[in-house]
């Protein structure tokens, strides 16, 4: 357990975990509440970007006949794997960066 606390009063690793617990919405809520912890802000931004892109991908796949169903299933499996991986990494106190998305989240965090 992390000895550091976020501005929400929760330990940083628990607050980072909550960013992923409810995909997209958890990141939005924690980003709105967090003012101090760069760890929590990074995980909140990464959650927003990753799961936002997965939502957009599902919508786009819905408009593509035949292949869209396969793409949606692949996106769902990818989302599940990232969801579990990122929740575990956040609980362990790790700054796991999803390729490309993690770098975007880090750049956006620096601007906050």
C-alpha positions, 0 to 999 in steps of 0.5 A: 500500500502506498504511504502517499495520499491523494488530495481526495484523502485516499492512498494514491494506489487506491485512487489510481485503481478507482480510475479504472474500476468504472471505465471512463467514468472513474477516470473523469471523476478522479480527474475532477477531484484530484488536485495534487497527485500526479500518479492519480492524474496520470491514471485518470487521464490514461483511463479517459483516453484509452476507454474513450477510444475503445468506445469510439471504436465500438461505435465505428465497428457498429457501422461496418457490416460483418467485419464490424462484429469481429472488430467489436469482439476484438475491441471488447477482449482488448478492453477487458485485458487492459482493464484488468492489467491497469487495475492491477498495476495501479494497485501495485503503485506502478506507472504502467503506460499503455503504448502511445496512449500512456505518452499522450496521457503524460503530456496532458498531465504536464499541461494540467 
